[in-house]
Amino acid sequence: VVLQTGSPISMPWLDKVAGVLQAWYPGEEDGRVIADLLFGKVSPCGKLPMTFPKAEAETPAHAPEQYPGVNGVATYSEKLEVGYRWYDAHKVEPLFPFGFGLSYTTFKLDHLSVSRPTAGRVTVELDITNTGARAGGNAVQVYLAFPPDAGEPPKQLKGFAKVSLRPNETQHLTVGLDDRAFSVWDVNANKWAVAPGNYGVLVGDSSANLPLHATVAITARDFP
């Protein structure tokens, strides 16, 4: 099934088809693009920029009070739990998670290292290997789990790196995180402020597939 949509849709037929290609709205050349993907001339390497729910009721804004609102008033009760953050916080398994996307090849991530803050940056490094028989691309995603007392969602995307690899090729990736990645909004000071504490660094290829884990300790003095 080829989907040409601008948002998630329900898929009660999913277990009856061999595969789904989310094509979005690629424009006037969409026929050539879709043909090249379906016939294997190129390998898909896109990632979902939104979560696909299993049911309409399993979305962050599913109550009438949230959308479209009652008596002209919409209540943003989800607060910071927007998109994949809501699914994580409420432990709701989606149909397809944020950042998800298959390929005609496979990849392996390993050798994760996370530096202490230096010159206003934390450096995340890892290796990615194309373990399949086809050339292909992948988008490696770096999420942070804030300290519990920061009041943030379970994890948040803070960096990514897209790479194209030949079969059996390995590439070393570096993703830099600055002070903004470790900041929360201070309502009293009316500005972003670094939240000190121990952060989880989670790396993978979707919000639900993060096989590499590390920690980094941040203090208010680490970023000038």
C-alpha positions in Angstrom: 0.0 0.0 0.0 1.3 3.4 -0.9 0.0 6.3 1.3 0.0 9.8 -0.1 -1.2 11.7 3.0 -0.1 14.6 5.1 -0.7 13.1 8.5 -1.2 9.7 10.2 -4.2 7.5 9.2 -5.8 4.5 10.8 -4.7 1.2 9.3 -7.2 -1.6 10.3 -6.0 -3.5 7.2 -2.3 -3.4 8.1 -2.0 -7.1 8.9 -3.5 -8.0 5.4 -0.8 -6.3 3.3 2.8 -7.1 2.6 4.1 -3.6 3.2 3.4 0.1 3.5 5.2 3.0 1.8 4.5 6.4 3.3 5.1 8.7 0.3 3.6 11.9 1.8 3.1 14.5 -1.1 6.3 14.3 -3.2 5.1 16.6 -6.0 5.0 16.2 -9.7 7.8 13.6 -9.9 6.0 11.4 -7.4 5.4 8.6 -9.9 9.1 8.2 -10.6 10.0 8.4 -7.0 7.5 5.8 -5.9 8.4 3.5 -8.8 12.1 3.6 -7.9 11.4 2.7 -4.3 8.9 -0.1 -5.1 11.1 -1.8 -7.7 14.2 -1.5 -5.5 16.2 1.0 -7.6 16.9 2.9 -4.4 16.3 2.0 -0.8 13.9 3.9 1.5 15.8 6.0 4.1 13.1 8.4 5.4 12.0 8.6 9.1 8.5 9.4 10.4 8.3 12.9 11.7 5.3 12.1 13.7 3.8 9.1 15.6 1.2 6.9 14.0 -1.4 5.7 16.7 -3.1 2.4 16.8 -6.5 4.1 17.3 -7.9 7.6 17.2 -8.5 7.6 20.9 -4.8 6.9 21.5 -3.5 10.3 20.7 -2.2 13.1 22.9 -5.3 15.3 22.1 -8.2 12.9 22.0 -10.8 14.5 24.2 -13.2 17.2 23.0 -11.9 19.5 25.7 -8.5 19.4 24.0 -9.7 19.4 20.4 -11.7 21.1 18.9 -12.6 22.6 22.3 -15.8 23.1 24.2 -17.7 26.4 24.0 -14.8 27.9 22.0 -12.2 27.0 24.6 -9.4 24.4 24.0 -7.6 23.0 27.0 -3.9 22.1 26.4 -3.9 19.5 29.2 -1.2 17.5 27.5 1.2 20.4 28.3 4.8 19.2 27.5 3.6 15.8 26.5 3.3 16.5 22.7 3.7 13.7 20.1 6.0 10.8 21.1 6.5 12.4 24.6 2.8 11.6 25.4 3.2 8.0 24.3 6.3 7.5 26.4 4.8 9.2 29.5 1.6 7.2 29.4 3.2 4.0 28.2 1.0 3.7 25.1 2.5 1.6 22.3 1.8 3.3 18.9 1.4 1.6 15.6 4.6 3.2 14.3 6.8 5.4 16.6 8.3 8.8 15.9 11.5 8.4 13.9 10.6 5.0 12.5 11.5 3.9 9.0 12.5 0.6 7.4 15.0 0.1 4.6 16.1 -2.6 2.2 19.2 -3.1 4.3 20.1 -3.3 8.0 22.3 -1.4 10.3 24.2 -1.9 13.5 25.1 0.8 16.1 27.9 0.4 18.6 30.8 2.0 20.4 28.9 4.8 22.0 30.9 7.4 23.9 29.7 10.7 25.5 32.1 13.4 26.5 31.9 15.7 29.5 30.9 19.3 28.6 33.8 21.0 26.8 33.8 24.4 25.3 30.0 24.6 25.7 29.3 21.2 24.0 28.7 17.6 24.9 29.9 15.3 22.1 28.1 12.0 21.4 30.1 9.6 19.2 29.3 6.2 17.8 29.9 3.8 14.9 27.2 2.7 12.4 27.6 -0.2 10.1 25.6 -1.3 7.1 25.1 -5.0 7.9 23.0 -5.8 4.8 23.6 -6.5 1.2 22.3 -3.2 -0.2 23.4 0.4 0.0 21.2 2.5 2.1 20.8 5.4 4.5 19.8 5.8 8.1 19.1 8.7 10.5 20.7 8.1 13.9 18.8 9.9 16.6 20.1 11.1 20.0 17.6 11.5 22.8 18.1 12.9 26.3 16.3 11.7 29.5 16.3 14.7 31.9 16.9 14.4 35.6 13.6 13.5 37.3 13.3 16.8 39.2 13.4 18.8 35.9 9.8 18.0 35.3 10.3 17.0 31.6 8.9 14.2 29.5 10.6 10.8 29.7 12.9 11.6 26.7 13.4 14.2 24.0 15.1 14.2 20.6 18.1 16.6 20.8 20.2 15.7 17.8 20.5 13.4 14.8 22.9 12.5 11.9 21.9 11.0 8.6 24.4 8.8 6.8 24.5 6.7 3.6 26.6 3.5 3.6 27.6 0.8 1.2 27.2 -2.8 2.3 29.6 -3.7 5.2 30.8 0.0 5.4 31.2 1.5 8.9 31.2 5.2 9.6 32.0 7.1 12.8 29.4 9.7 13.7 29.6 12.7 15.9 26.6 14.6 17.2 27.2 17.8 19.3 24.8 19.0 22.0 25.0 22.5 23.3 23.5 24.1 26.4 20.1 24.5 24.8 19.8 20.7 24.7 20.1 20.6 28.5 17.9 23.5 29.2 14.3 24.0 30.5 12.2 27.1 30.4 12.5 29.1 33.7 9.1 30.8 34.1 10.4 33.1 36.8 13.5 34.3 34.9 11.7 34.2 31.6 14.5 32.5 29.8 16.1 29.0 29.1 18.2 27.7 31.9 20.4 24.6 32.1 18.9 21.9 34.4 21.7 20.3 36.5 21.8 16.6 37.2 22.4 13.2 35.6 21.1 12.8 32.0 20.5 9.6 30.2 21.8 9.6 26.6 19.8 7.3 24.4 20.8 6.6 20.8 19.1 4.6 18.1 17.0 4.9 14.9 13.6 5.7 16.3 12.0 6.9 19.6 11.2 3.2 20.4 14.4 1.6 19.3 17.3 3.1 21.3 19.8 0.3 21.9 22.8 2.5 23.0 22.7 4.1 26.5 25.1 6.3 28.4 24.9 9.0 31.1 26.4 12.4 31.5 26.4 14.7 34.6 25.7 18.3 34.0 26.2 21.3 36.4 25.1 24.9 35.9 28.8 25.8 35.5 29.4 23.5 32.5 28.1 25.9 29.9 29.5 29.5 29.9 
